[in-house]
Amino acid sequence: MNKVLIVHTSWYKEYIDEMIKESSDILIEANFSINLTCAPGAIELAALAKNKILKDRYMGVLFLGVVIRGETTHYELVTNETFRSIGNLSMDFNDISFINNVLCVENVSQLKERIQKNTENNAKALVDLIYEKSS
C-alpha cells in the first residue's frame, strides 16, 4: 500500500506537466505508486484530495499548482485560501503525509527559476515525511 496521490491544477499545463514528471520520477524511484487527479484550480485542490482520500488509502499527497500574481486581489484570495485549506486537511488526516508544492510567484520568470528545484525538493520531502510518519 505504497500509494501517493498527486493533486494538480489544470492551469499552466506545460508547467504542471513538468512538475508531474519531476515528482513522479522521484516517487517511483522511491517505490511508490502514483494516482493523479486534476482540480480546476488551486482553491479546489484540498477538497478534491479529501474526496479521493475518503475513497482510497494513501500514504501521502503532493499538491502541484501554479498561481501567478495578476493585477487584482484575486492572487491573495487564491493563495491564502489554498494554503489554509491544505493545512486544515493535513490536520484532519494527520496519519497521511501532505506536501504543498503550489508555487505562488510574481511572474513566469520567477516560476521558471523555481519550478524544477522546488518540485524536486518537495517530492523528496514527501518521501521523507512518509518514512518519518511510518517509523
DSSP file with accessible surface (Angstrom, degrees, kcal/mol):
  #  RESIDUE AA STRUCTURE BP1 BP2  ACC     N-H-->O    O-->H-N    N-H-->O    O-->H-N    TCO  KAPPA ALPHA  PHI   PSI    X-CA   Y-CA   Z-CA
    1    1 A M              0   0  113      0, 0.0     2,-0.8     0, 0.0    58,-0.1   0.000 360.0 360.0 360.0  51.6    0.0    0.0    0.0
    2    2 A N        +     0   0   81     29,-0.1    31,-2.3    56,-0.1     2,-0.4  -0.400 360.0 150.4 -96.2  57.7    2.7    2.5   -1.0
    3    3 A K  E     -a   33   0A  43     -2,-0.8    56,-3.0    29,-0.2    57,-0.9  -0.747  26.4-170.1 -98.4 141.3    0.3    4.8   -2.9
    4    4 A V  E     -ab  34  60A   0     29,-2.6    31,-2.4    -2,-0.4     2,-0.5  -0.970  13.2-143.2-125.4 139.9    0.7    8.5   -3.3
    5    5 A L  E     -ab  35  61A   1     55,-2.6    57,-2.7    -2,-0.4     2,-0.6  -0.897   7.8-161.7-103.1 128.4   -1.8   10.9   -4.6
    6    6 A I  E     -ab  36  62A   0     29,-3.0    31,-2.1    -2,-0.5     2,-0.6  -0.963   7.2-170.1-107.7 119.0   -0.7   13.8   -6.8
    7    7 A V  E     +ab  37  63A   0     55,-2.4    57,-2.6    -2,-0.6     2,-0.3  -0.953  14.9 173.6-109.7 120.4   -3.4   16.5   -7.0
    8    8 A H  E     -ab  38  64A  26     29,-2.4    31,-3.3    -2,-0.6    57,-0.2  -0.853  28.3-114.1-128.0 161.9   -2.6   19.2   -9.6
    9    9 A T  E     -a   39   0A   2     55,-1.4    32,-0.1    -2,-0.3    33,-0.0  -0.463  15.7-133.7 -88.2 165.1   -4.3   22.2  -11.1
   10   10 A S  S    S+     0   0   60     29,-1.0     3,-0.4    30,-0.2     2,-0.1   0.620  75.9  98.6 -92.7 -14.6   -5.4   22.5  -14.7
   11   11 A W  S    S+     0   0  159      1,-0.2     5,-0.2    29,-0.2    55,-0.1  -0.441  86.1  15.8 -74.8 147.9   -3.9   26.0  -15.2
   12   12 A Y  S >> S-     0   0   86     -2,-0.1     4,-2.2     3,-0.1     3,-1.0   0.940  76.0-174.1  58.2  52.7   -0.5   26.5  -16.8
   13   13 A K  H 3> S+     0   0  133     -3,-0.4     4,-3.1     1,-0.3     5,-0.2   0.829  74.4  56.4 -51.5 -43.4   -0.5   22.9  -18.2
   14   14 A E  H 3> S+     0   0  138      1,-0.2     4,-1.3     2,-0.2    -1,-0.3   0.901 113.0  42.1 -62.3 -35.3    3.1   22.9  -19.7
   15   15 A Y  H <> S+     0   0   24     -3,-1.0     4,-2.2     2,-0.2    -1,-0.2   0.893 113.6  51.5 -77.2 -38.2    4.5   23.8  -16.2
   16   16 A I  H  X S+     0   0    3     -4,-2.2     4,-2.9     1,-0.2     5,-0.2   0.916 107.4  53.7 -63.3 -42.7    2.2   21.4  -14.4
   17   17 A D  H  X S+     0   0   71     -4,-3.1     4,-2.5     1,-0.2    -1,-0.2   0.905 108.5  50.0 -58.1 -41.0    3.3   18.6  -16.8
   18   18 A E  H  X S+     0   0   85     -4,-1.3     4,-2.5    -5,-0.2    -1,-0.2   0.916 111.5  48.4 -62.9 -42.0    6.9   19.4  -15.9
   19   19 A M  H  X S+     0   0    1     -4,-2.2     4,-2.5     2,-0.2     5,-0.3   0.902 111.0  50.5 -65.7 -41.4    6.1   19.2  -12.2
   20   20 A I  H  X S+     0   0   23     -4,-2.9     4,-2.7     2,-0.2     5,-0.2   0.932 112.1  47.2 -62.5 -46.1    4.2   15.9  -12.6
   21   21 A K  H  X S+     0   0  125     -4,-2.5     4,-2.4    -5,-0.2    -2,-0.2   0.949 114.1  46.6 -61.4 -49.0    7.2   14.4  -14.5
   22   22 A E  H  X S+     0   0   46     -4,-2.5     4,-1.5     1,-0.2    -2,-0.2   0.942 118.1  40.7 -60.4 -49.2    9.8   15.6  -12.0
   23   23 A S  H  X S+     0   0    0     -4,-2.5     4,-2.6    -5,-0.2     5,-0.2   0.905 113.5  53.6 -71.0 -38.2    7.8   14.5   -8.9
   24   24 A S  H  X S+     0   0   17     -4,-2.7     4,-3.0    -5,-0.3     5,-0.3   0.914 105.9  53.5 -61.9 -43.2    6.6   11.2  -10.4
   25   25 A D  H  X S+     0   0   75     -4,-2.4     4,-2.1    -5,-0.2    -1,-0.2   0.927 112.3  44.7 -57.6 -43.6   10.2   10.2  -11.3
   26   26 A I  H  X S+     0   0   25     -4,-1.5     4,-1.4    -5,-0.2    -2,-0.2   0.927 115.4  46.5 -68.1 -44.0   11.3   10.8   -7.7
   27   27 A L  H  <>S+     0   0    0     -4,-2.6     5,-2.2     2,-0.2    -2,-0.2   0.904 113.1  48.4 -68.6 -39.9    8.3    9.0   -6.2
   28   28 A I  H ><5S+     0   0  102     -4,-3.0     3,-2.0     1,-0.2    -1,-0.2   0.916 108.5  54.6 -66.0 -41.1    8.5    6.0   -8.5
   29   29 A E  H 3<5S+     0   0  165     -4,-2.1    -1,-0.2    -5,-0.3    -2,-0.2   0.839 105.8  53.5 -60.2 -30.2   12.3    5.7   -7.7
   30   30 A A  T 3<5S-     0   0   19     -4,-1.4    -1,-0.3    -5,-0.1    -2,-0.2   0.262 125.5-105.5 -88.8  11.8   11.3    5.6   -4.0
   31   31 A N  T < 5S+     0   0  131     -3,-2.0     2,-0.4     1,-0.2    -3,-0.2   0.816  73.3 138.8  70.6  35.4    8.9    2.7   -4.8
   32   32 A F      < -     0   0    9     -5,-2.2     2,-0.3    -8,-0.1    -1,-0.2  -0.871  47.1-137.3-105.7 143.0    5.6    4.5   -4.6
   33   33 A S  E     -a    3   0A  62    -31,-2.3   -29,-2.6    -2,-0.4     2,-0.4  -0.727  25.7-141.9 -90.9 152.7    2.7    4.0   -7.0
   34   34 A I  E     -a    4   0A  38     -2,-0.3     2,-0.4   -31,-0.2   -29,-0.2  -0.946  17.8-167.2-125.1 134.6    1.0    7.2   -8.0
   35   35 A N  E     -a    5   0A  59    -31,-2.4   -29,-3.0    -2,-0.4     2,-0.4  -0.973  18.0-154.3-112.3 135.3   -2.6    8.2   -8.7
   36   36 A L  E     +a    6   0A  91     -2,-0.4     2,-0.3   -31,-0.2   -29,-0.2  -0.870  15.4 174.5-109.1 142.4   -3.1   11.6  -10.4
   37   37 A T  E     -a    7   0A  21    -31,-2.1   -29,-2.4    -2,-0.4     2,-0.5  -0.990  19.4-140.2-146.0 146.1   -6.1   13.8  -10.2
   38   38 A C  E     -a    8   0A  62     -2,-0.3   -29,-0.2   -31,-0.2   -31,-0.1  -0.917   8.6-161.5-115.1 124.8   -6.7   17.3  -11.7
   39   39 A A  E     -a    9   0A   0    -31,-3.3   -29,-1.0    -2,-0.5     6,-0.1  -0.726  28.1-123.3 -94.8 151.1   -8.5   20.1  -10.0
   40   40 A P  S    S-     0   0   83      0, 0.0     2,-0.3     0, 0.0   -30,-0.2   0.834  87.3 -11.7 -65.0 -28.9   -9.9   23.0  -12.0
   41   41 A G  S >  S-     0   0    7    -32,-0.1     3,-0.6   -31,-0.1     4,-0.4  -0.934  79.3 -85.8-159.1 179.0   -7.9   25.5   -9.9
   42   42 A A  G >  S+     0   0   10     -2,-0.3     3,-1.5     1,-0.2     4,-0.4   0.874 118.1  59.5 -65.0 -38.5   -5.8   25.9   -6.8
   43   43 A I  G 3  S+     0   0   67      1,-0.3     4,-0.4     2,-0.1     3,-0.3   0.843 104.8  51.6 -61.7 -30.0   -8.7   26.6   -4.5
   44   44 A E  G <> S+     0   0   81     -3,-0.6     4,-2.2     1,-0.2    -1,-0.3   0.522  83.9  92.8 -85.6  -4.5  -10.2   23.2   -5.3
   45   45 A L  H <> S+     0   0    0     -3,-1.5     4,-2.5    -4,-0.4    -1,-0.2   0.930  86.5  43.7 -57.1 -52.7   -7.1   21.2   -4.6
   46   46 A A  H  > S+     0   0    7     -4,-0.4     4,-2.7    -3,-0.3    -1,-0.2   0.907 113.4  50.5 -64.8 -42.5   -7.8   20.3   -0.9
   47   47 A A  H  > S+     0   0   72     -4,-0.4     4,-2.2     2,-0.2    -1,-0.2   0.911 112.1  47.8 -63.6 -39.9  -11.5   19.4   -1.5
   48   48 A L  H  X S+     0   0   38     -4,-2.2     4,-2.2     2,-0.2    -2,-0.2   0.926 111.4  50.6 -66.4 -42.7  -10.5   17.1   -4.4
   49   49 A A  H  X S+     0   0    0     -4,-2.5     4,-2.8    -5,-0.2     5,-0.2   0.930 109.4  50.9 -60.2 -44.2   -7.8   15.5   -2.3
   50   50 A K  H  X S+     0   0   90     -4,-2.7     4,-2.2     1,-0.2    -1,-0.2   0.920 107.9  53.1 -60.8 -42.7  -10.2   14.9    0.6
   51   51 A N  H  X S+     0   0   67     -4,-2.2     4,-0.6     1,-0.2    -1,-0.2   0.926 113.2  43.3 -56.9 -44.9  -12.7   13.3   -1.8
   52   52 A K  H >X S+     0   0   66     -4,-2.2     4,-1.3     1,-0.2     3,-0.7   0.885 111.1  54.5 -70.7 -38.2  -10.0   10.9   -3.1
   53   53 A I  H 3< S+     0   0   16     -4,-2.8     3,-0.2     1,-0.2    -1,-0.2   0.879 105.1  53.7 -63.2 -38.0   -8.7   10.2    0.5
   54   54 A L  H 3< S+     0   0  119     -4,-2.2    -1,-0.2     1,-0.2    -2,-0.2   0.713 113.6  43.6 -70.6 -18.0  -12.2    9.2    1.6
   55   55 A K  H << S+     0   0  149     -3,-0.7     2,-0.3    -4,-0.6    -1,-0.2   0.620 124.4  14.7 -99.4 -18.3  -12.4    6.7   -1.2
   56   56 A D  S  < S-     0   0   65     -4,-1.3     2,-0.4    -3,-0.2    -1,-0.2  -0.965  77.6-102.4-153.4 163.2   -8.9    5.1   -1.1
   57   57 A R        +     0   0  152     -2,-0.3     2,-0.4    -3,-0.1   -54,-0.1  -0.810  36.9 175.9 -98.3 133.8   -5.9    4.8    1.2
   58   58 A Y        -     0   0   14     -2,-0.4   -54,-0.2    -5,-0.1     3,-0.1  -0.985  30.1-153.3-133.1 145.0   -2.8    6.9    0.5
   59   59 A M  S    S+     0   0   37    -56,-3.0    38,-2.3    -2,-0.4     2,-0.3   0.746  83.5   5.1 -82.4 -28.2    0.4    7.3    2.4
   60   60 A G  E     -bc   4  97A   0    -57,-0.9   -55,-2.6    36,-0.2     2,-0.4  -0.990  56.3-147.9-155.0 160.0    1.0   10.8    1.0
   61   61 A V  E     -bc   5  98A   0     36,-2.7    38,-2.3    -2,-0.3     2,-0.5  -1.000   9.9-164.3-133.4 130.3   -0.5   13.6   -1.0
   62   62 A L  E     -bc   6  99A   1    -57,-2.7   -55,-2.4    -2,-0.4     2,-0.5  -0.975   9.8-152.5-115.4 123.6    1.5   16.0   -3.1
   63   63 A F  E     -bc   7 100A   0     36,-2.6    38,-2.4    -2,-0.5     2,-0.4  -0.854  12.3-172.0 -97.0 129.6   -0.2   19.2   -4.3
   64   64 A L  E     +bc   8 101A   0    -57,-2.6   -55,-1.4    -2,-0.5     2,-0.3  -0.985  22.4 129.1-123.3 128.7    1.1   20.7   -7.5
   65   65 A G  E     - c   0 102A   0     36,-1.4    38,-3.0    -2,-0.4     2,-0.4  -0.986  40.5-135.8-167.5 167.5    0.0   24.1   -8.8
   66   66 A V  E     - c   0 103A   6     -2,-0.3     2,-0.4    36,-0.2    38,-0.2  -0.999  14.4-178.4-135.5 128.0    1.0   27.5  -10.1
   67   67 A V  E     - c   0 104A  16     36,-2.9    38,-2.6    -2,-0.4     2,-0.5  -0.989   9.2-167.1-126.7 119.9   -0.5   30.8   -9.1
   68   68 A I  E     - c   0 105A  31     -2,-0.4    38,-0.2    36,-0.2    39,-0.1  -0.925  28.1-111.2-110.3 130.4    0.9   33.9  -10.8
   69   69 A R        -     0   0   80     36,-2.5     2,-0.1    -2,-0.5     4,-0.1  -0.308  38.7-176.2 -60.1 134.9    0.1   37.4   -9.5
   70   70 A G        -     0   0   49      2,-0.3    -1,-0.1    37,-0.0     0, 0.0  -0.206  44.4 -79.7-109.0-151.5   -2.2   39.4  -11.7
   71   71 A E  S    S+     0   0  200     -2,-0.1     2,-0.2     4,-0.0    -2,-0.1   0.390 103.7  60.2 -99.4   2.3   -3.5   43.0  -11.4
   72   72 A T  S >  S-     0   0   96      1,-0.0     3,-0.8     0, 0.0    -2,-0.3  -0.643  94.6 -97.7-121.7-179.3   -6.2   42.3   -8.8
   73   73 A T  T 3> S+     0   0  101      1,-0.2     4,-1.9    -2,-0.2     3,-0.4   0.474  96.4  99.4 -78.0   0.0   -6.6   41.0   -5.3
   74   74 A H  H 3> S+     0   0  117      1,-0.2     4,-2.9     2,-0.2     5,-0.3   0.872  74.8  60.3 -54.9 -39.2   -7.5   37.6   -6.7
   75   75 A Y  H <> S+     0   0   26     -3,-0.8     4,-2.7     1,-0.2     5,-0.3   0.929 105.7  46.0 -55.6 -49.7   -4.0   36.4   -6.1
   76   76 A E  H  > S+     0   0   70     -3,-0.4     4,-2.4    -4,-0.3     5,-0.3   0.914 113.7  49.2 -62.9 -42.6   -4.1   37.0   -2.4
   77   77 A L  H  X S+     0   0  110     -4,-1.9     4,-2.2     2,-0.2     5,-0.3   0.940 114.6  44.3 -62.2 -47.0   -7.5   35.3   -2.1
   78   78 A V  H  X S+     0   0   12     -4,-2.9     4,-2.4    -5,-0.2     5,-0.2   0.946 116.6  44.4 -65.5 -48.7   -6.5   32.2   -4.1
   79   79 A T  H  X S+     0   0   15     -4,-2.7     4,-2.4    -5,-0.3     5,-0.3   0.939 115.3  47.4 -65.9 -44.7   -3.1   31.8   -2.3
   80   80 A N  H  X S+     0   0  112     -4,-2.4     4,-2.3    -5,-0.3     5,-0.2   0.936 116.0  43.5 -62.3 -46.8   -4.5   32.3    1.2
   81   81 A E  H  X S+     0   0   67     -4,-2.2     4,-2.6    -5,-0.3     5,-0.2   0.901 113.5  52.0 -67.7 -39.0   -7.4   30.0    0.8
   82   82 A T  H  X S+     0   0    0     -4,-2.4     4,-2.1    -5,-0.3     5,-0.2   0.958 113.7  42.3 -62.1 -49.0   -5.4   27.3   -1.0
   83   83 A F  H  X S+     0   0   95     -4,-2.4     4,-2.3    -5,-0.2    -2,-0.2   0.898 114.8  51.0 -68.1 -38.4   -2.7   27.2    1.8
   84   84 A R  H  X S+     0   0  121     -4,-2.3     4,-2.7    -5,-0.3     5,-0.2   0.951 111.7  46.7 -63.1 -47.2   -5.3   27.4    4.6
   85   85 A S  H  X S+     0   0   17     -4,-2.6     4,-2.1     1,-0.2    -2,-0.2   0.888 112.8  48.8 -68.1 -36.2   -7.4   24.5    3.1
   86   86 A I  H  X S+     0   0    8     -4,-2.1     4,-2.2    -5,-0.2    -1,-0.2   0.926 111.9  50.0 -67.5 -42.0   -4.4   22.3    2.6
   87   87 A G  H  X S+     0   0   29     -4,-2.3     4,-1.5    -5,-0.2    -2,-0.2   0.926 110.8  49.2 -60.9 -43.7   -3.1   23.0    6.1
   88   88 A N  H  X S+     0   0   74     -4,-2.7     4,-2.2     1,-0.2    -1,-0.2   0.908 109.4  52.4 -61.8 -42.0   -6.5   22.1    7.5
   89   89 A L  H  X S+     0   0    7     -4,-2.1     4,-1.9     1,-0.2    -1,-0.2   0.914 106.0  53.6 -61.5 -40.8   -6.6   18.9    5.5
   90   90 A S  H  < S+     0   0   37     -4,-2.2    -1,-0.2     1,-0.2    -2,-0.2   0.833 110.6  47.3 -66.1 -29.4   -3.2   17.9    6.9
   91   91 A M  H >< S+     0   0  140     -4,-1.5     3,-0.7     1,-0.2    -1,-0.2   0.859 110.9  51.0 -77.4 -35.0   -4.5   18.4   10.4
   92   92 A D  H 3< S+     0   0  109     -4,-2.2    -2,-0.2     1,-0.3     2,-0.2   0.804 121.8  32.4 -71.4 -30.2   -7.7   16.4    9.7
   93   93 A F  T >< S+     0   0   38     -4,-1.9     3,-2.0    -5,-0.2    -1,-0.3  -0.550  72.2 160.3-123.9  64.0   -5.8   13.5    8.3
   94   94 A N  T <   +     0   0  116     -3,-0.7    -1,-0.1     1,-0.3    -2,-0.1   0.583  67.6  66.5 -71.9  -6.2   -2.6   13.6   10.3
   95   95 A D  T 3  S+     0   0   99     -3,-0.1     2,-0.4     2,-0.1    -1,-0.3   0.596  93.4  72.7 -85.0 -10.1   -1.7   10.0    9.5
   96   96 A I  S <  S-     0   0    9     -3,-2.0     2,-0.4    -6,-0.2   -36,-0.2  -0.827  85.6-124.4-103.7 142.8   -1.2   10.9    5.9
   97   97 A S  E     -c   60   0A   2    -38,-2.3   -36,-2.7    -2,-0.4     2,-0.4  -0.736  28.4-169.7 -88.5 130.2    1.8   12.9    4.7
   98   98 A F  E     -c   61   0A  19     -2,-0.4     2,-0.4   -38,-0.2   -36,-0.2  -0.975   9.3-177.3-122.5 135.0    1.0   16.2    2.8
   99   99 A I  E     -c   62   0A  26    -38,-2.3   -36,-2.6    -2,-0.4     2,-0.7  -0.998  16.4-146.6-131.7 132.0    3.3   18.4    0.9
  100  100 A N  E     +c   63   0A  39     -2,-0.4   -36,-0.1   -38,-0.2   -38,-0.1  -0.856  23.7 167.1-100.6 111.4    2.2   21.6   -0.7
  101  101 A N  E     +c   64   0A   1    -38,-2.4   -36,-1.4    -2,-0.7     2,-0.8  -0.319  25.7 138.9-116.5  45.7    4.1   22.4   -4.0
  102  102 A V  E     -c   65   0A   7    -38,-0.3     2,-0.6   -36,-0.1   -36,-0.2  -0.845  46.6-145.2 -87.5 113.4    1.8   25.2   -5.2
  103  103 A L  E     -c   66   0A   9    -38,-3.0   -36,-2.9    -2,-0.8     2,-0.6  -0.749  13.3-166.5 -88.4 119.2    4.2   27.8   -6.5
  104  104 A C  E     +c   67   0A  42     -2,-0.6     2,-0.3   -38,-0.2   -36,-0.2  -0.936  22.7 164.0-107.9 113.2    3.0   31.3   -5.9
  105  105 A V  E     -c   68   0A   3    -38,-2.6   -36,-2.5    -2,-0.6     3,-0.1  -0.845  47.9-128.5-132.5 164.4    5.0   33.7   -8.0
  106  106 A E  S    S-     0   0   81     -2,-0.3     2,-0.3   -38,-0.2    -1,-0.1   0.779  88.5 -11.6 -80.8 -29.4    5.0   37.3   -9.3
  107  107 A N  S  > S-     0   0   72    -39,-0.1     4,-1.8     1,-0.1     3,-0.2  -0.958  75.3 -88.8-162.7 173.3    5.7   36.3  -12.9
  108  108 A V  H  > S+     0   0   55     -2,-0.3     4,-2.8     1,-0.2     5,-0.2   0.849 119.6  61.5 -64.4 -33.4    6.7   33.5  -15.3
  109  109 A S  H  > S+     0   0   70      1,-0.2     4,-1.7     2,-0.2    -1,-0.2   0.934 105.7  45.9 -59.8 -46.1   10.3   34.3  -14.9
  110  110 A Q  H  > S+     0   0   50      2,-0.2     4,-1.4    -3,-0.2    -1,-0.2   0.896 111.3  53.8 -62.4 -40.3   10.1   33.6  -11.2
  111  111 A L  H >X S+     0   0    0     -4,-1.8     4,-2.6     1,-0.2     3,-0.6   0.948 107.6  49.4 -59.5 -47.2    8.2   30.4  -11.9
  112  112 A K  H 3< S+     0   0  132     -4,-2.8     4,-0.4     1,-0.2    -1,-0.2   0.846 109.7  52.7 -62.8 -33.9   10.9   29.2  -14.3
  113  113 A E  H 3< S+     0   0  138     -4,-1.7    -1,-0.2    -5,-0.2     4,-0.2   0.796 122.0  29.3 -68.6 -28.9   13.6   29.9  -11.7
  114  114 A R  H <X S+     0   0   91     -4,-1.4     4,-2.6    -3,-0.6     5,-0.4   0.667  94.7  86.4-106.7 -21.9   11.8   27.9   -9.0
  115  115 A I  H  X S+     0   0    4     -4,-2.6     4,-1.9     1,-0.2     5,-0.2   0.889  93.6  39.5 -59.8 -48.2    9.9   25.1  -10.7
  116  116 A Q  H  > S+     0   0   85     -4,-0.4     4,-2.5     2,-0.2    -1,-0.2   0.961 121.1  40.8 -68.6 -51.2   12.5   22.4  -11.0
  117  117 A K  H  > S+     0   0  106     -4,-0.2     4,-2.8     2,-0.2     5,-0.2   0.922 117.0  47.9 -67.5 -44.2   14.2   22.8   -7.7
  118  118 A N  H  X S+     0   0   54     -4,-2.6     4,-2.7     2,-0.2     5,-0.2   0.924 114.1  47.0 -62.7 -43.8   11.1   23.4   -5.6
  119  119 A T  H  X S+     0   0    2     -4,-1.9     4,-2.4    -5,-0.4     5,-0.2   0.929 113.8  47.6 -65.8 -44.1    9.3   20.4   -7.2
  120  120 A E  H  X S+     0   0   35     -4,-2.5     4,-2.2    -5,-0.2     5,-0.2   0.950 114.6  46.3 -59.3 -50.6   12.3   18.1   -6.7
  121  121 A N  H  X S+     0   0   76     -4,-2.8     4,-2.2     1,-0.2    -2,-0.2   0.897 114.2  47.6 -61.4 -40.8   12.8   19.3   -3.1
  122  122 A N  H  X S+     0   0   41     -4,-2.7     4,-2.0    -5,-0.2    -1,-0.2   0.869 109.9  51.2 -73.5 -34.7    9.1   18.9   -2.3
  123  123 A A  H  X S+     0   0    0     -4,-2.4     4,-1.9    -5,-0.2    -1,-0.2   0.931 113.5  46.0 -65.1 -42.2    8.8   15.4   -3.8
  124  124 A K  H  X S+     0   0   95     -4,-2.2     4,-2.6    -5,-0.2    -2,-0.2   0.886 109.4  55.4 -66.1 -36.7   11.8   14.3   -1.8
  125  125 A A  H  X S+     0   0   33     -4,-2.2     4,-2.7    -5,-0.2    -1,-0.2   0.879 105.0  53.2 -64.0 -36.4   10.3   15.9    1.3
  126  126 A L  H  X S+     0   0    0     -4,-2.0     4,-2.7     2,-0.2     5,-0.2   0.941 108.8  48.8 -63.7 -45.0    7.1   13.9    0.8
  127  127 A V  H  X S+     0   0   12     -4,-1.9     4,-2.4     1,-0.2    -2,-0.2   0.947 113.3  47.4 -57.8 -48.2    9.1   10.7    0.7
  128  128 A D  H  X S+     0   0  107     -4,-2.6     4,-2.5     1,-0.2    -1,-0.2   0.906 112.2  49.2 -61.1 -42.7   11.0   11.7    3.8
  129  129 A L  H  X S+     0   0   55     -4,-2.7     4,-2.7     2,-0.2    -1,-0.2   0.905 109.5  51.6 -66.7 -39.8    7.8   12.7    5.7
  130  130 A I  H  X S+     0   0    2     -4,-2.7     4,-1.6     2,-0.2    -2,-0.2   0.947 112.1  46.6 -60.4 -47.1    6.1    9.4    4.7
  131  131 A Y  H  X S+     0   0  120     -4,-2.4     4,-1.0    -5,-0.2    -2,-0.2   0.912 112.4  50.6 -62.7 -40.5    9.1    7.4    6.1
  132  132 A E  H >< S+     0   0  135     -4,-2.5     3,-0.6     1,-0.2    -1,-0.2   0.926 112.2  45.9 -64.3 -43.1    9.2    9.6    9.3
  133  133 A K  H 3< S+     0   0   89     -4,-2.7    -1,-0.2     1,-0.2    -2,-0.2   0.764 111.5  54.1 -71.5 -23.1    5.4    9.0    9.9
  134  134 A S  H 3<        0   0   76     -4,-1.6    -1,-0.2    -5,-0.2    -2,-0.2   0.634 360.0 360.0 -83.3 -16.3    5.9    5.3    9.2
  135  135 A S    <<        0   0  122     -4,-1.0    -3,-0.0    -3,-0.6    -4,-0.0  -0.334 360.0 360.0 -89.2 360.0    8.6    4.8   11.7
